[in-house]
């Protein structure tokens, strides 16, 4: 019988989100350290699947969607068959999995990811239901299923091996709600970069212009309400009135048409590029002068670290995760959420007095996959 430790990570899909990309980086690094790693995925679709390389194994549950609850019994069968040393699962279904694993007597450690604050979850809930009617299934989810998940979290906390959060803010919230004891909580930040990601690619700049003293500003993320990109456009309009500047927004999402219209309304069609989704925005980051994050709330903020790894100065709204990444403003200004004038002023300040880029790169190394994988190994005891 093999004594090589095996770790599993249960993911809904391969969407390009912080959880998926961080987990894949950790998985690849663990395999380099002699650990067997399985990515157990409900719905084997999504752009981040291209990041997965051998010897990481993908276990496809072959569901029609990434709904974790529907894959619960299939994951339980996987644990019973494969007996991994540890498995990480998202909040909600993960607690039920922990209870069932204990029920069948498996010795697998079950760790739960709690990766968002109450503020983020409530905002996401509002966005999810905006413009949608209350169908019978939605009513059932709100009134029956969701409360059951909530009760399950508290009832089955004792069956878990522990809870992993990607910020101290989430950990503090759990402790304040008496949700988990100090012993149960591990703060492990996202693995935002690897050796491959910090190498400057041999590419030509993808910016449409670099003329004279034009300040090149970039934002990367999903075009959704939570990213508050209308505030970024209004802030950029103020900045553009004061100096030559160009903004590119890398990403796609439901807000694309609204942002395109606002760009026209603000007379910024020649100064703002909506460049769409890119697997690797690093080529844009390395040639920019400033990265700006305008989110209403952000559980962590991988893109901030990726920008700093490129030596790029950053400005962010003061929204949970970025506060910790930037060490309360030490590595870049934090401005109030929704305040486009404050955001514009901070952008101008950094452009006029940019920080030492080597200091930013060194800070980004705190979120390197090697360090984060070591913290997971310490948690699992392998």
Number of C-alpha atoms within 10 A of each C-alpha: 3 5 5 12 15 21 25 26 23 21 22 22 25 24 18 17 16 18 20 22 23 22 23 24 22 27 27 23 21 23 18 13 12 11 19 20 26 21 24 24 23 27 21 21 17 13 14 16 17 9 13 17 12 9 14 19 15 18 17 14 18 14 17 11 14 20 15 23 17 14 20 19 13 16 22 18 12 16 21 16 10 13 17 22 20 23 27 24 24 20 20 20 19 28 28 21 25 26 19 17 22 15 10 11 10 17 14 22 21 26 28 27 21 22 24 22 21 12 15 17 14 11 14 15 11 10 14 10 11 9 8 9 9 11 9 9 9 14 12 12 13 13 11 11 12 13 12 13 18 13 12 17 21 13 13 16 21 15 19 22 21 22 28 25 24 22 25 17 20 23 24 16 15 20 15 11 8 11 15 20 15 14 9 17 24 20 17 20 25 28 26 27 25 21 10 8 15 19 11 11 12 7 9 9 15 12 18 9 10 14 9 7 9 14 18 23 25 25 25 24 22 21 23 17 16 16 19 19 24 18 20 24 22 20 22 27 21 17 20 19 9 10 12 14 19 23 25 21 23 20 19 17 13 11 16 17 11 11 17 15 12 16 21 12 10 12 12 19 14 10 16 21 18 18 14 16 17 14 11 11 18 21 17 24 27 18 19 24 19 25 24 23 26 29 23 21 24 22 23 26 24 24 21 26 28 24 28 28 30 24 26 26 28 29 25 25 26 24 23 22 25 28 23 18 23 23 14 13 16 11 19 23 21 24 21 15 18 19 15 22 19 16 29 22 16 22 25 20 13 17 17 9 10 16 16 12 15 14 13 22 20 13 19 23 21 18 23 24 26 21 17 24 23 16 16 17 14 10 17 18 10 14
